[in-house]
Amino acid sequence: MPASEPQGATRRVWLKNPLAILAERAGGGVVVAGGRIVELVPAGAEPSELVDETVDVSRHVVLPGLINTHHHFYQTLTRAHPQAIDKELFPWLKSLYPIWGRLDADSMRLAARLALTELLMSGCTTAADHHYLFPAGLDDAIDIEVEEAAALGIRVTLTRGSMDLSEKDGGLPPDSVVQDADTILADSERLIGRYHDRSEAAMLQIALAPCSPFSVTRRLMSETAALAEKHDCRLHTHLGETEDENRFCEETFGCRPLDYLEEVGWLGPRTWLGHGIHFTTEECRKLGRHKVGVCHCPASNAVLASGFCPVRELQEAGAPVGLGVDGSASNDGSNMIAELRTALMVQRLNYRSASAFTARDAIQLATEGSAACLGRPELGRIAVGTQADLAFFTLDELRFSGAHDPIAALVLCGAQGADRVMVGGQWRVMDGRPVGIDLEDLRARHGEAARRFA
């Protein structure tokens, strides 16, 4: 499915004189045309060519669009669930798997719509979802996500997740939510063939994502890696999230999770991992040598008491590190700009140093770092030739009064939402509200659907 050219592609739009912008020599703003950034305008200057439209953004702090590299949209239906509150990962999962087994097409659609809307409103322009739950009658879960993302105009990497190792075979999930490997692999090929767009301006890409070592077989991991190689798509899974996972792998496979990943052919630059907490120094170096990406999920890691992701060790080793909100039942939200502040706090606690991790470091995770995890160098930066994915924040709320560094203030003072969001040169959020979405109706319908999961 090739990327479509944005409407009004030849129009040159000057986003003029931002309050602050995360780009060098762009104090006068940027010019956007054909879905891309075509010019950076220095402070006090004007564009080098005539423009068709000028938009005054002097109230706005402009960031590259934020990129969420790990989420589970369906979990918006089970936030703050009494059966899962105050539990760590394995008991948390065991409590929720039977409840998630009630997922159907209608509730899946509303869950995805709500998650994507929340993300857009928080300044997110690209989202990766890890959907691995396919109870009977929900074979088209990824197709539903495709439709919802297209309707909202947000860029997505949708992963065909999977589980084929149930309780009866020594895994964690119940039989009712797993599929057999042949079904999974066939549907993976179908989705890649139908939707995977390898072009630079792609709005939709497909990745393959067996859920975790404790819910999939060795065969599924190996054959999924071969399929990704065949079709040039990315690989994703949970890894290194808890000590329980380490023990499971040592007891079941006779090795640590990263060694298992290497055995099944996953150590390479097309792979990015969710969480990546419990890696040794040597394992961080191995991930760096193989350019395996890691998505840091600070809020979820804190809620589930999973531990600290070694962000600096991974980066210094050469591994791309991005940011994700994780599932909305372990966060319990889908707010990317809020996740930056959590990342800042968690990493300062991790390294016991205020200077070890800065506000701009947090922004880098959610932009260039996340873009690298997804293999999308045309995203995550404000530069000539990159995609015109931009998030615009105001500092009008009381929380920002007295802030002297506008960019750092977004993180330190706790920004909660974007005033405007542009994806591929098109406005998708205006005045803090998503274009074309009735928020009150969505809240009511999603809330009604969630009651089925009580």
PyMOL commands that set and color helices and strands:
alter all, ss='L'
color gray80, all
select helices_A, chain A and resi 73-78+89-100+105-121+141-152+167-169+175-177+181-195+218-231+243-252+257-263+281-289+298-303+311-317+336-351+359-373+398-400+406-412+439-453
alter helices_A, ss='H'
color red, helices_A
select strands_A, chain A and resi 13-16+20-21+29-33+36-41+53-56+60-64+66-68+124-131+155-162+204-210+235-239+271-275+293-296+321-323+390-394+420-423+426-430+433-434
alter strands_A, ss='S'
color yellow, strands_A
deselect
rebuild
show_as cartoon
